[in-house]
Amino acid sequence: MRVLIERLIDNNLILEQIENGWVLLGNRPPDLVLMHDIRVALGVGFIDFKQLDSDTLEQRISEFRRTNHDEALETLGAQVLVNRGSHDEQWTSIKSPDDEPIVQLLDSLVTTALTRNASDIHIDLESDATSIRLRIDGVLTDYMRLPVQVMAPLLGRLKIISSMDITERRRPQDGSFSVMRGVSVDIRVATLPGLRSERAVLRIFQSVTTRIGLSSLGISESQTDGLMQALANQSGLILICGPTGSGKTTTIYSILETMKGRGLNIMTIEDPVEVEIDGIVQSQVNQAVGYDFHSGLRALLRQDPDVLLVGEIRDRETADAAIRAALTGHMVIATVHANSVAGAVNRLIDLGVDRTLVADALVAIFNQRLVRTYCQKCAPTSVESQAHLSSIPVLFDGCDHCYHTGFQGRLPVMEHVVLNHEQRADLMQAAMAVTPVESLLDAANELFVNQQIPRFEVCRVGGLDSHAISV
């Protein structure tokens, strides 16, 4: 039955029991083979079908996974996943990474991570247990503790499916594998030798099937207007900056979604391609053959592009190529790791790009972060608690809907500057001295005042300036 359920979800279908039998929910009827398998599995001759719109179906699938998760884990034969911390005797007999409980355990972990929209899975060996944690909305959360003896075969299983050397335990290794959960999900695996054992981190790259326009990003109207103003230049360099996990990728894909279908040849060089968009030419870095951002960007320039996306400016060669492309009439959109608007400019200059060329090519800079927002089901309770006013992270009681974290989802906060002639002149002379429109602190503070986020999320974004937070 579990296999059948997975097939249904992979085909965007849900099976529900009603008073007179069963009903199949989806946005389109299943093929005849799948319908036959469903009838055989249930032992019925007829199953009704009800069509749902895409948004409603996505919500119902999410609710189904959340509600039925614990029951699904039990069917895998791994009772320890339900009774966390239990050292069930079944684990003591495991010797091989190919043993069924280990295969099912890893499958369950990946399914759970996808269900809860986790970005990473951390697997560590502690003194008395194998610890598994999930990074959800940017924060590590304890998920389960398994017996110590699970660690070795679980790591072995990860190495086998990720094409690593299973006999190598003294040095770090990197690998990857893919799973099908309706769409293909790429998972990168990195191991690291530790004090007691190797540890592993799984980074999940889940393709976003729903296209997000600029108006749906969740940023303020002034920031949306700033993005549209920058795009209206139709040439020059637009930088999107922020630390890892700040939502830069979602923003740049939203920009591309806005630009496509306007008679423009839009091309990208990315590492990796996280979202496939029809109507856009996308290329992926391949370090093994020497195809990096620099060589990729040079190749794209020979393909008659109008708009170029550079996944990340990492070195001088890529920065120089991006600047030259922007100065020759192309629109170049690029991300860079920097913590402020001024920091993005300094990053290019530190890479060796001439300040005058930066000032001439640069159109706009957008700096952003992501903040965790309260779960809508239990937000009133969280807002009334003392934790809402805490300056340092505090655990909330939460509810079943948010897995007792108090949070569900994240929103971007952004600051930007669109350069005018005066600011370009200032940039040619000295460090950038411009005031961003609606600072990060202002944007985060507005969410705090609206009781959407706690005070410590504002402090994380605003830093030392957070003393100005309204209470």
N, C-alpha and C positions, 0 to 999 in steps of 0.2 A: 504493500500500500504506500509505503514511504516513497518508493521509486516513482509510482504513479503521481503522487502529489508533486514531486519535483518536476516531472514532465509537464504537469498542468501549469505550474508557476512559470516554467521556462517558456510556455506558450501563452503567458498572460491570461490564464484561466483560473477560476476558483470553483471548487465543488462544495456545495452546501446542502445539508439535509433539511428537508421541509416535511410538513405533516404527511403528505401523500407520496413521498419518495425523495428524489434528488433533483437539484437544479444546477446547471452549469452557467457560471457568470463570466462574461468576457466581452471584448470589443468586436470580436468576430467569431463565428462558429469554428470548432476544431475540424481538422481533416477527418476523413472517414476511418482511417486506421486508428487514430487516437480515440475517436468516439467508440469504436468497437472494443478497444482495450478497456475503456472505462466501464462499459456495460458488462463485460465479462468479469472484471474485478468486483463489481458491485452485485452481480447476479441479477440484473434487471434487464428488461427488454426495451425500455424507453427512458430517456433522460431529457427533461425540458431544458431549453437554452434561453437565457435572458441577456440581452445586450446592454452594456454599460458604457458611458463615455470614458475617455482615457483617464481623466482626473479622478473620477469616482472609483474606477477599477484600480488605479495605483494605490489609493487610500485603502481600499478593501483588502488588497494583497498585503499591504504593510500591516494592517490590523490582524489579518489571518496569521501571518508569520509570528507576530508578537504574542497573540493569544495562544497559539498552538505550539510554541517553541519548546516548552518543557516536556510536553507529551511527545513531541517528535524526537527529542533527545533520548527519552526512555526506549523508544523503538529501536534505537541504534545499539542497544545492548550495553550501554556504558552508564550504569546506574550512578557512578561516581560523579557524573556531570550534574545530576539532579541533587544528590546528597553531597554537596561540596565539602571537601576536607575528609571524606571517607576513604580509608585505605582498603578498598574492596579486594578480596582475595583474587579476583580475576586478573588483576594487574601483575601479580607476582609471577604468573606463568608466562608473561610476555618475554620473548627472546629476540624477535626479529622485527625490523621496521615494516615488514609486509604482513604482520599479524593483523587479523581483521579488526580487533578493538582499536589499534593505533590508526588504521586507515579511516575508521569511522570517527574517531576522536578528531583527527585533523579536518575531516569534512564538516564536522559539527562546529568546530572553531571558526572556520571560514564562513559557514552559513550564519552563525551568530554575529560575526563581525559585520557582514553585509546587512543583516537585518537591523542592526543598531547603528548603521552608518558610521562604523569605526574606520579610522584611517590607518591604524597600525595594530598589530598583535605583538606583544612582548612575551617571550618565553624564557624564564630564568630558573636556575637551580639554586634553591636556598638550602639552609642546613637541614631542614626537616620536610621539605616539599618541593614540588615543581610548581612554580608560580606562573600564572597566566593573567596578563593584564591587557586591556583594550584602551586605545586612545580614542575617545569620543568627544567631539566638539573641542579638540585641542587639549584635552585633559586625560591623563592616565587614570583608569579606573580598575580596581581589583575585580577580576571576573571569577577565578576559581583557583583552588590549590589541589594538586594531584600528588599521588605518591612519588617519592624520589625516583623509583625504578622506571617511571614513565619517560623521564627526560631523554635517556640514551636512544631508545627506539623512535621516539617522536622526532628528535633531531635527525636520526638516520633516515626516517621517512621524508622529511623536508629536503635533505640533501639529494636523495634519489630522484624525487620529482622535479627538483630545481637544477638538475644536471651538475651537481657539485661532486667533489671527491669525498666519498663517504669515509675513507680511511684517514683523511687529513684532519687533525684536531689541534694542530699547533699554530695555525695562522688563520686570519680572517678569510672568508670566502663570500662570494656574491653569486646569486643565481636567480632564476625566475620560473614561474609556471602560470598557467591560465586555467580558469574554471568557467563553466557556463552557468549563469544564473539569469536566464532570459537574454542577457547579452554577455559577451566575452569580458571577463574580469581578469586583468593582469595583476599578478602578485609578485613583488620583488622580495627576495629573501637575502638577509645578510647575517652571517654568523661571526662570532667574536670569541676568542679564548678568554675564559674568566678564571677566577680563583679556584672554584670547585669543578667547573665544567664549562663547555661552550654555552653561549646564549644565542638566541635567534630573535630577529625582528622581521616581521612581515609587513611590508608597505603595500597597501591596497590601492590600485588605480582602477576605480570603477567609472566606466564611461557614463556621462550624463546624457540620457536619451531625450530629456525635455530641453528644448532650446530656450535660453533666457535672454530676453532683450534688455536694453539699458534701463527701461522703465520698470523692469521687474527685479532689478538687482537689490533693491531695498535701501539705496543711498538717497540722500536728500535731493530735492529738486535743483538746488544750486549746483551740486556736484554733477547731476545728469546734464544740466545746461552747459557746464564746463566741458564735459566730454563731447557734447555735440558741437560746441564752439571749436574745440581742437580738431575734430574730424572735418569741419567745414573748410579748413585750410587746404586739404587734399594733397598736401606735401609736407615734408619736414619730419622731425623725430618726436614721437610721443613716448614718454617713459612711464611705466607703471612700476612702482617700487614698494617695498615692504619686506619683512623677514619671511622665512619659510612658513607656510601655512597661513598666510594672511589673505588668501583669496584672490591673488593676482591672476591665476589661471582662469577662474570664472569670469573675471572682468574682461580679460582680453578676448575670450570666446564670445562674450556678449557684444563686444565691439565688432568682431568679425561678423556675427549674426546680423548686426545692424547694417554693415557695409555691403553684404552680399546682395546680388540681384539688382545692382545699380550700374551695370555695364562696366564693372571693374575686374581686372585680373588680380585676384587675391591669392597670395602664395605664402606658405609658412615653412620655417625650419624649426623643429621642436625636438625635445628630448624628455619624455616620449610624446607621441601624438596621443593626447588623452581623450579628445572628443573628435570624432569624424564628422565633418560638415560637408554635405553635398554642395557642389558649386564652388568649392575652394580647393586649390591644389595644396596638399599637405605633404611634407617631407620630414623624415625622421633621422636624427643623428645616428651614425653607426661608427663608434670609435674603433672597432675592430678593423675597419678598412680605411681609416683615416678620414672619414666623412664627418667633420665637426661643424660647429656653427659658422666658423669663418669660411671654410671651403663650401659649405652649403649655401651661404648667403651670396658668395661670388657666383655660384652656379645659377641661383635663382635670378640674379640680375641679367642673365643672358636669356631669360624666358619671357621677356616683355611684360614685367609685372607693373601693376599700378599701386598695389598695397602689399607691403612685406611685413610679416610677423617674425620676429626673432625671439625664440623662446626664452633666451637669457643671454645677456652680455657678460661674458666671463673673463675675457682677455682683451689685450690691446688690439689684436688683429680684427676681432669681431667688432669692437667698438669703432675702429677706423672704417671698416667696411660699411657699418650702419650709418655713420656720419656721412660718408661719401654718397651713399644711396639717397639719403635725405636731402643732400645738397644738389642732387641731379634731378630733382623733380618727383621723386617717389615719396609716398607716405610710408614711414617705417614705424611700426609699433613694437616696442621691446620691453622686457622686464629686466630689472636690475635689483640686486640685494642691497638695499639702503634703508635707513631708519627715518629719513626725513626728506623733504623736498630738496633742501640744500645738500643733503648727503648724497642724493642721486647725481647731482652735478659734480660734486667733489669726487665721486666714484669714477666718473668718466675721465676727469682730469688726472686722478691718481693712476689710471691705466695708461696714461701717456698721450691722451688726445689733446690737441691744442685748444686752449680756452676760447680763442676767437672762433674756431670752427664749431665748437659746442654751442656758443651763443648764436651763431648764424643758423645752425641746423635745428636747434631745439624749439619746439612749438609749445609743449605743455608737459607738466609732471604731475602725476597722481600718486599720492602716498596713502596706503590703506592698511587697516587691521580688521580682524574679525573678533566680535565679542559674543559671548554666550548669552542667549536670551532665556528668560524664564519659561518653564512649561506652562502652557495656557490652562491646564487643568488645575494646577496647584499654585499658580502665581499669587493669588490673594494671600495665601498662608505664608509664602516666602517673603512677600513685601512687608507683612506685619511683623516678621521675626527680626531679632537683633542682627542676624547675619546680613540682612539687606543693607545695613549701614556700616558693615565692617570694611576696613581698608585692606585687610589681608584675606586670602581665600578661606572660606568657611564652608563646611559641609551642610547641605540642606536635607531635610527629611524626604522631600519629594513625594511622589506617588507611583502607583504601578505604571501609569502611562509613560513616565520618564525614567523608569527603572530606579526610582528613588534617588535621583540625582538633583532634582529641582530644575533642571535645564532641558531644553529640547531645541536644537538648532542654533545657528549663529547668524548674525547680521553684520554687514560691512560698515565700518565708519571710515570716512575718507576726507582728505584735504588735498587741495590742488592749486596750481598756479598756471595760468595761460599767459605766456610771455608777451609783453608789448614792446615797442621800440625802446622805451626808456629802460626797461629791465634788461633788455639785450645789451644796451650800452653799459649798464652797471656790471653785467656779467663779464664783459670783455676786460674790465678794469680790475675787478677784485672778486672776492667770494660772493656768492649769491645773497643778496640782501632784500628779499621780497617777503611779504606776508601772505601765507596761503589763505585761500578763501575757506572760511569755516574750518578751523583747526580740528585735529583729531579729538582734542579734549572737548571742544564745543559740541562736536557730533555725539561723542559718547555721553556727555553730560545731559544732552537732550533726551537720550534713551533712559538715563537714570531718573530724570525728572518725570518721565512718562511711565515709570515703574516697570520698565521692560528688562532692566539689568540691575545687578547689585552694585554697590559702591566700589568693591574691589576690582570689578571689570573696568571701571572708569580709571582707577589708579593704575592699572596695568597698561592702559593705552596712553594716559596723560603723563605718567612719570612724575617728575618733581613738580610739575605745574598743577598737580591734582589738588593742591590745597584750595583751589578756587571752586571746587565742586559744590553745587548747591545741596543743601540738606533739608 
